[in-house]
Amino acid sequence: MSAVMSSASTDTAWRELHEAATVPYKKGGSFAWHFARGKLGRDPVFRGLLERGLVGAQHQRVVDIGCGQGLFASLLASMSAMQKKGRWPSSWSTTPAAADYTGIELMPKDVARAQASIGHLQPTPQLVCGDMCSAALPDCDLVVILDVLHYVDLEAQEGVLQRVRSALAGGGNPQARLLLRVGDASSRRGFAISQWVDRTVTRIRGHKVSPTWGRPLADWKALLQRLGFRVQSIPMSEGTPFANVLLVADLEAAA
């Protein structure tokens, strides 16, 4: 394998990964499978995490808050399998060999789809039906929160992030990381479109639409910094009309 893979080679690897990560959802029924294929295929965040090396081999204990039907767990397992087969592009960083995954999801229907689809994976994913504001967070190396923190008010958002920080600090990993995708409320048009789509998808998934609370990007960054994180922001709306930003938040060594 060459030191630097061509874009065609990484495209091929991504298609293989997409197929492997979504096949388990056939066990969960037609909706689960089609939703997984669409989400993984159209949302730029998943491939973006790979290409930027944001999930490393050192991130072996993963907590996924608002995990839905557990797509990130399936993706982690598929990434591990591809690496063991020697089919991993050399331009992509190594990811966990066997991630200890805990997914927290409020909606029982999504947890049921996750159990039916990926409950057989090894190591066995821990799938918790609970409220992110109160569910226990185990000590961990990586926390992933994609597009869900806006479902609770500003005070509750800070409470979740404080508990996330404690779970990451408790894990003792100096490379502990939070990956938080949010909408930038200062980009009015993109934020409005993303909120409309979010409400539509929520209805399609069979859930009640709740109020949402957004913040401008500067406020999100200031909050994380105040809680003891070192933050970088990455636009994460490529190919979409949204105003989504991925915040990569690492614990400050002295925090």
C-alpha angles and dihedrals in degrees: 000000000000121000092243119034122217120244088250090058094050090046089055091048091050092052090051091049092048091053094046094047095049102041093080089063091071084078089060095054138261096299094050092049097046092044092051093049093048095045096047093041099047106030109086095205098082098054088038090060090054099045092048094046092235095146109058136187087256092064097084100142108061129185116192112195114201089013096171108193092349100259093155090057091054091047092052091051092048092049090052092050093050091052092050089053091052092243097120118118111243090226090065120079120242114265129203115305092215114001120206097224129197117181122192119198131168097204115081092203091059092046090051091052090049093050092049093047108036105013089106095059120116124260085037111245115237105228115191124190101210150110114279088220093064111013114115114259114210121219106276149166099225134029120192121196113172119182099327109093091081089069091078129057124265095265092049091048090058090047091054091048092049090054091046090054091051092050092050093046090048090057091066094220111140088206094053112147144189119209107198123175116196139164116253104233091195088070094071101185097044092043092050092050092049091050092051092050091045092055091046093051090047090057092046089053088056098251134129115258112240132193116271135214121208135184134200113258092250090058093050091052093046091051093051092046091051089053091055104267130133104222138202124176126216123188106241107182101090111155092010134087092234132113096228121153128188113219114204104201120185124185114257109242092230096043 
